[in-house]
Amino acid sequence: MYNYKQYMQTALLAAALTLVAAPAFTQQAPVSPAVKAQVAPDPDPCSSIVGTIDGADQSTPSNNYYDNYGGYYSQPKADPKPQNPISATCGSGRLSIMVGTTPSDQSGFSQSHRHYGHYIMDKIPLTVILNVDESVEIDFTSLVKQKTLGFNGSDFMLAQQGPGETPAVQISGPQIRSRAIKNAAGEVIGKQTRKIYVINLIVQSSVYKPVIPFQLDLRYAFDKTPDGKPNWKTLTTPDFVVSRPNIGDNGEELLEGNLDDKSNRISFMTVLALSLGTFLLLLIPGIAGVKYINRVRPRKVIPANRAAWNVFESQYKDAKANGVYSRKHIRAIVHALRRYLSTLSQFPQLEALTVMEISARFSEEEQAGRIASVITLCENDLFVAENNGEQDNAPTSLDNEQIKSLFEDLQILVPRPWDSK
């Protein structure tokens, strides 16, 4: 009985203490001045970082859910899909962000201009473009001075560049771009001004994951706090996925990868030796070839009849162009005829013989009479001109019928080449 009474007293005392302490637990905690000064959350935030920056709430949408049976569970965040470049808009359209691999890099890393297949500590050049409204102010202090990529940590770090190498952080801008705003009638009702910042980064990562999202955190503000300071908010770039190669990973299954044949790399000394050997091997044949190309070539022998007809045709064309035959045409024709006939075996040394000597020495030849007639016709004309003191450019005394008969005799005495006109 004593024990029962003692137990009842203890129970009543515990109940009384519980009733007394209950109002204290139900009272709200005092509101701190920092919370009272908080600015309303941005309806279109540019970051998912949890916490406050200068009084502005930066909350993250929860991934925790309740099922239909009252159970509580957490859904893991899915890996982002690779996309190059990737862009996003936030801050009610005040900020447009684009992230991608740097298209060109004069200091090297041309093999790294991709967002896939990277190994640990590869240098990856990235470009971040911020297209913001003129009212937006960007704070680059954390990136330039503190070398911080993510406020809550990052799987990436800025590359450690040596002397003479491209800096890991390069910021250009702002570039001011303005455009007119028109209504439906085409009338200008205002002007929109945007500022563009270009951030070139060279980053590295020692984290081995199949997929590593890159994010850059900065501060931005487009309005003021009650005390007149910038109302800083967090800006986080969209997830730019950098993937690892699926070859020789730490998994249980070894992937084959690329099994194509690869050529062996040849050393510089081997290339030098092969080049020198090839040069020495081709030196003597090359010298012989140069000597053969630069050899003394004998003059091309032109058939006597072709040479004669070249003269006949050139004199005919010149006379036709000037409209009259002159003494120089007749002289050239008879000289070419004599030179051709002297090359024939039946008329040796005819070039130096007179008409009477030709008739006497070659009287038995079939064409001797025709030869003497043609030469007499031409040389009589030249003889008369010389006695009269006429120049070679003076017109000939031969008429058209005599000239026509002259060319007909020439075709009989000198065989005309097949390709002559």
BELHUDA-V809299 format. One record per pair of residues at least 24 apart in sequence whose ideal C-beta (glycine too) atoms are under 8 Angstrom apart, sorted by the first residue. I is the first residue (numbers start at 1). J is the second residue. Records with the same first field share a line. If there is no record, write none. Layout:
BEGIN
I: J, J
END
This chain:
BEGIN
37: 225, 226
39: 225, 231
42: 91, 233
43: 92
44: 90, 91, 92
45: 90, 91, 233, 234
46: 90, 91, 95, 97, 220, 233, 234, 235, 236
47: 217, 233, 234, 235, 236
48: 236
49: 151, 152, 217, 234, 236
53: 219, 232, 233, 234
54: 225, 229, 230, 231, 232
55: 225, 231
56: 231, 232, 233
58: 233, 234
79: 211, 213, 241
80: 211, 213, 239, 241
81: 241
82: 115, 116, 211, 241, 243
83: 240, 241
84: 114, 115, 240
85: 240
86: 238, 239, 240
87: 238
88: 237, 238
90: 235
91: 136, 220, 222
93: 133
94: 132, 133, 135, 136, 222
95: 130, 131, 132, 133, 136, 220, 235
96: 130, 131, 132
97: 128, 129, 130, 131, 235, 237, 238
98: 128, 129, 131
99: 126, 127, 128, 129, 214, 216, 237, 238, 240
100: 126, 127, 240
101: 125, 126, 127
102: 126, 127, 200
103: 127
105: 166
106: 166
107: 165, 166
109: 202
115: 240, 241, 242, 243
116: 242, 243
117: 243, 244, 245
118: 205, 242, 243, 244, 245
119: 244, 245
120: 205, 206, 208
121: 204, 205, 206
122: 204, 205
123: 159, 202, 203, 204
124: 202, 203, 204, 205, 242
125: 200, 201, 202
126: 200, 201, 202, 203, 214, 240
127: 198, 199, 200, 201
128: 198, 199, 201, 216, 237
129: 196, 197, 198, 199
130: 173, 196, 197, 199
131: 194, 195, 196
132: 194, 195, 196, 197, 220
133: 193, 194, 195, 222
134: 176, 193, 194, 195
135: 222, 223
136: 195, 220, 221, 222
137: 220, 221, 222, 230
138: 197, 218, 219, 220, 235
139: 218, 219, 220, 221, 230, 232
140: 171, 218
141: 219
142: 217, 218, 219
143: 169, 171, 199, 216, 218
144: 169, 171
148: 217
149: 203, 215, 216, 217
150: 215, 216, 217
151: 217, 234
152: 217
154: 214, 215
155: 205, 207, 209, 212, 213, 214
156: 203, 204, 205, 212, 214
157: 203, 204, 205, 206
158: 201, 202, 203, 204
159: 202, 203, 204
160: 204
161: 202
166: 202
167: 202
168: 201, 202, 203
169: 199, 200, 201
170: 199, 200, 201
171: 197, 198, 199, 200
172: 197, 198, 200
173: 197, 198
205: 242
208: 244, 250
209: 244
210: 243, 244, 246, 249
211: 241, 242, 243, 244
212: 241, 242, 243, 244
213: 239, 240, 241, 242
214: 239, 240, 241, 242
215: 239, 240
303: 417
304: 339, 340, 343
305: 340, 414, 415, 416, 417
306: 417, 420
307: 336, 339, 340
308: 336, 337, 339, 340, 414
309: 414, 416, 417, 420
311: 335, 336
312: 336, 407, 410, 414
313: 420, 421
316: 407
324: 395, 396
325: 395, 396, 398, 403
326: 392, 393, 394, 395, 396
327: 381, 382, 385, 390, 391, 392, 393, 394, 395, 396
328: 392, 393
329: 396
330: 378, 381, 382, 396, 398
331: 378, 382, 392
333: 378, 406, 410
334: 374, 375, 378, 379, 382
337: 374, 375, 410, 413, 414
338: 375
340: 414
341: 371, 413
347: 371
355: 379
367: 412, 413
370: 409, 412, 413
371: 413
373: 409
374: 406, 409, 410, 413
377: 402, 406
378: 406
END
